[in-house]
Amino acid sequence: MDTTRTPSGWRHLPPPARAIATAASAAVEAAQGRDKEAYDTAVEQLAALDAEQVGLVLGAVVRTLLEDRHPDGLDGDDVRAALEHAVRSAAEWQDVDPQVMVVLLVGALGVQDDGDDEGRPSPQALARHAPLLLVDLLQARPFARYLRAAFTEIERAQTQDV
């Protein structure tokens, strides 16, 4: 996949958001196809972007996917099952650090400890693991739909904060 082109669906986004959408889409597509070379390239592009913004967007996607998969509410067993399934699935073709997956899941749910930056995974590790988690949560769902919803949610939250 040529990740230097901007998919037409993201042209309306401001440049930082467009870059996140393009890189995340490329990483998810490569992960779905288990294309190691394309995945490595897309992850490098994703990791080069602002880690806080990438985390905000992809965290919103993860949260929405979890909410869709568990409309009656999410409990600890659901989170544990999602984590275990994602780690096992990704480990079939990538080196996976389960602790990074934990950070991604609890961060998306807003249950992270912001005070411990020392033990926090690097932006590169987060960028490498986030698409793996997303692919497992997506299953047959369209990533673009969830990504658009994340941008809408973030825009709405920013508008209300102003």
C-alpha positions in Angstrom: 0.0 0.0 0.0 1.3 3.5 -0.8 0.9 5.3 2.5 2.2 8.6 1.0 -1.1 9.2 -0.7 -4.0 10.6 1.2 -7.1 8.5 0.9 -9.9 10.7 -0.4 -11.9 10.0 2.8 -9.4 11.9 4.9 -8.9 15.1 2.8 -11.3 17.1 4.9 -9.3 16.6 8.0 -6.7 19.1 9.2 -3.1 18.0 8.3 -2.2 16.5 11.8 -5.5 14.5 11.9 -5.1 13.5 8.2 -1.6 12.2 8.9 -2.9 10.1 11.9 -5.8 8.7 9.8 -3.5 7.8 6.9 -0.8 6.2 9.0 -3.3 4.4 11.3 -5.3 3.1 8.3 -2.1 1.8 6.7 -1.0 0.1 9.9 -4.4 -1.5 10.4 -4.6 -2.7 6.8 -1.1 -4.2 7.0 -1.9 -5.9 10.3 -5.1 -7.3 8.8 -3.1 -8.8 6.0 -0.3 -9.7 8.3 2.1 -8.0 6.0 5.3 -7.5 8.1 7.1 -5.2 5.8 4.1 -2.9 5.2 3.3 -3.1 8.9 6.8 -2.0 9.9 6.7 1.0 7.5 3.2 2.1 8.7 4.2 1.8 12.3 7.3 3.9 11.7 5.0 6.6 10.2 2.6 6.3 13.1 5.3 6.5 15.7 6.8 9.6 14.0 3.5 11.6 14.7 2.6 13.4 17.9 2.2 10.5 20.4 -0.5 12.3 22.5 -2.7 13.0 19.5 -2.2 9.5 18.1 -3.1 8.1 21.5 -6.2 10.3 21.8 -7.5 9.2 18.4 -6.7 5.5 18.6 -7.8 5.4 22.2 -11.2 6.7 21.1 -11.4 4.0 18.5 -10.6 1.3 21.0 -13.1 2.6 23.5 -15.9 2.7 20.9 -15.1 -0.8 19.7 -15.2 -2.1 23.2 -18.5 -0.3 23.8 -20.0 -1.8 20.6 -18.8 -5.3 21.5 -20.2 -4.9 25.1 -23.4 -2.8 24.8 -24.6 -4.0 28.3 -21.4 -2.8 29.9 -17.8 -3.9 30.2 -16.4 -5.6 33.3 -13.0 -6.9 34.3 -13.5 -10.3 32.8 -14.4 -8.7 29.4 -11.3 -6.6 29.5 -9.2 -9.6 30.4 -10.7 -11.7 27.6 -10.1 -8.9 25.1 -6.5 -8.5 26.2 -5.8 -12.3 26.1 -7.4 -12.7 22.7 -5.5 -9.7 21.2 -2.2 -10.8 22.6 -2.6 -14.4 21.3 -3.8 -13.3 17.9 -1.0 -10.8 17.4 1.7 -13.2 18.8 1.0 -15.4 15.8 3.0 -13.0 13.6 4.5 -10.3 15.7 6.5 -10.0 18.9 4.0 -8.7 21.5 4.5 -7.2 24.9 1.3 -7.9 26.9 2.0 -5.0 29.3 1.9 -2.6 26.3 -1.5 -4.0 25.4 -2.7 -3.5 29.0 -1.6 0.1 28.9 -3.5 0.6 25.6 -6.6 -1.0 26.9 -6.8 0.8 30.3 -5.7 4.0 28.7 -8.6 3.8 26.2 -10.9 3.2 29.1 -9.6 6.2 31.0 -8.2 4.1 33.9 -4.5 4.9 33.5 -2.1 6.3 36.1 -0.8 9.6 34.6 1.8 9.9 37.4 4.1 7.0 36.3 5.8 8.2 33.1 8.9 6.1 34.0 7.2 2.8 33.5 5.1 3.9 30.5 5.9 2.2 27.2 7.6 4.3 24.5 5.6 5.9 21.7 7.2 3.4 19.3 5.9 0.5 21.4 2.5 2.0 21.7 2.4 2.7 17.9 3.5 -0.9 17.2 0.9 -2.5 19.5 -2.2 -0.2 19.0 -2.9 -1.5 15.4 -2.6 -5.1 16.6 -5.2 -4.4 19.3 -7.4 -2.6 16.9 -7.4 -5.4 14.3 -8.4 -7.9 17.0 -11.2 -5.7 18.2 -12.4 -4.8 14.7 -12.8 -8.4 13.5 -14.9 -7.7 10.4 -15.9 -4.2 11.3 -14.7 -1.3 9.0 -11.8 0.6 10.6 -12.6 3.8 8.7 -16.1 4.1 10.3 -14.7 3.9 13.8 -11.9 6.3 12.9 -14.4 8.8 11.6 -16.4 8.4 14.7 -13.3 9.0 16.9 -12.5 12.3 15.1 -16.2 13.4 15.5 -16.1 12.6 19.2 -12.8 14.4 19.7 -14.0 17.4 17.7 -17.2 17.5 19.8 -15.3 17.3 23.0 -13.0 20.1 22.0 -15.9 22.3 20.9 -17.6 21.8 24.3 -14.3 22.6 26.1 -14.0 26.0 24.4 
